[in-house]
Amino acid sequence: MKRLSRFFTSRDAGVSAPVVAVLILIVVMTMCAVYERLRIVTIVSQLDQAVEMSVQGVATENWDNVYQGVREGYAGTYTKDALTDDWEAVMNKEQILDQMNHMIDFKVKGSTWVKEDDAGNVLFSMKPKETTVKIINTSLAADEGDALTVETTNTITVPWLFLGAMFDAPPIVVERKTVCGYTPKF
């Protein structure tokens, strides 16, 4: 420690200038890394919220059928067709993805949904065909607190903001599982 303090307090002019430059560079790189991490965490949490709101929106649109099934304790996402006497799905993957696309306002590029900022830079992208949606109905004679549960798994691709521009680094791929439930308030 004494050697280090003698090095910084030496009488030679300009000896500490390179050290200060290196320290500033290290601080700037650390701040960039922290910013990238916070940006990715924010994007993933916003996508989770969008998925939850999409499930809630689809359940609300089909409220009559979904509520009836949850209240009665059976088949929360199915309804009986009067003409064919078959069960029809009230909620499905396509409805949830359509609602999410409407909420986030993706741009479609091929089979990929891309979210861009105002300058046209890609914030993140996802492939809806790789999204899995598992709808878990309430069981027969369900308890009062049981909910209709929807599990979704999304693969999100987030390009680097700083590292990608400097070193052409591959984007970050995050596989995120979101579990949300629908319980009527009545």
N, C-alpha and C positions, 0 to 999 in steps of 0.2 A: 504494500500500500504506500509505503514511503517512497519507493522508486517511482510509482505512478505520480504521486504529488510532486516529486522533484522534476519529473519529465514535463509536467504542465507548467511548473513555475521556473523553468530554466530561463536563462537570460538571452538565449538565442532568439532573435526575432523571426517569426514565421514558422517555428517548429510545431506549434499547436494548430496552425491553420489546416493542415490535412486531416488531423484528428477530428477537429470540429466538423469539417466537411463530411467525413465518414459517419460521425454520430448523427448529423442531420439527415443523411441518406438513410441510415438505419431507422430513424424515427419516422421518416416519410414512408418507407416501405412497410413498416409496422402499421401505420395508420391506413394505408391502402388495403392491407390484408384484413384489418378489422372492418373496414367499410365493405369489402367484398362479402365477408361473412354475414354482416348485418343485412346487406342487400338480398342475399340468397335466402336467409331466414325470413325476411319480410315477404318475398315473393311466394315462398312455400306456404306461409301462414295465410296470405291473401287467397291463394288458390284453395286452401282448406275451407276458408270461410265461403268462397264461391260455391264449392261443392255442397256444403251444408245448406246454404241458402237455396241452391238448385233443388235439392231433395225436399226442402220445406215448401218451395214454390210448386213443385209437381204434386206434392201431397195436398197442398191447399187447393190447387186447381181441381183435383179429383176428391175433394173433401167428402162429398156425400158417400162415395163408395169406400174410401179409406176409413173414414170415421165409423161408418157402420160396422166394418169388419173388426176394427180395433175395439169398439164398444162391445160388440157381441162376442168377441174372443175368438174369431176365426177368420182366415183368409183376408187379411188387411189390404192386400193389393190385387185381389181378384174379385170379379163380379160375375154373376150368372147371366148369360145372354138369354133373353126371353125366347128368341126364335129358334136357336139351335140347341139350347139347353147345355151349352158348353161353358166352361170357365174362361173368361178373358182377363188378361193382365191389365190392371188400371195404371200401374207404374212400371216403366221399363227403362233400360239403359238409354235408349234413343231420346226419350223424354227428358231425362236428367241431363244428358249431354247437350240437347238443344237449349235447355234453360241456362246451362252454364255458358254456352256460346253466346247467348243473348246478353247475359250479365257482364261477361268480360269483354265482349266485342272483339273476338279474334278475327284475324285476317286468315283466309284459307289459302294455303299454298300447297297444291297437290293434295296429299293425304295428311298434311300437318297443319295444325292450328298455330298461328304465330301472333303474339302480342307485341306490338311495337309502341315506342314512345312517340312524342310529338315530332321529333327529329327524324324518325324512320329507323332508329336503332332497335334491334331485336332485344326485348326484355327477357322473354322466355318463349318456349314452344312446347307443344305436346301433340301426340298422335292419338286421336280419339279411338282408333281401332285397337290400340294397346291398352285402353282403359277397361278395367273389369268392374262390373257392378253386381253385387250380390245382395238381393233383397231377402231379408229374413222376416217372415210373418210372425205375428204373435201366435202362440200355441193355442190349442183348443182349451177352453176354460181358463184363459190367461188371468193372471193376477191383475189387480187394478193398476199397479205401477208398470206393468209390462208395456213395451213400446214396439212399434214397427221399426226395425233397424235396417239401415242401408250401409253396406261396406263398399267403398270404392277404392281402387288402386290406380293411381295415375303415375305415368312416367314423364317427368318434367325435365326439359333440357334448358339449362341457363348458361349463356355464353359469358365468358370472363369480360369484365369491363376494362381493367388495367392490364392484367397478365396476357390476355388474348391479343390486345393491340400491340404489345411489345414483342412477345415470343411466339405468337400464333399457337397458343395452347388450345387443346381440345376443350369443348364445353363440359360443364358439370352436368351429370345425369343423376337426378334424384327420383327415386321411386317412393311415392308417398301413399300411405294407406289412411283413409279417413273413414271414421265410423260415426254415423249420426242416426238419431232416432226421431221418430214422430210420435208424440203422445197428445191426444186431444186435451184441451183445457177444461172441458165440461165435466 
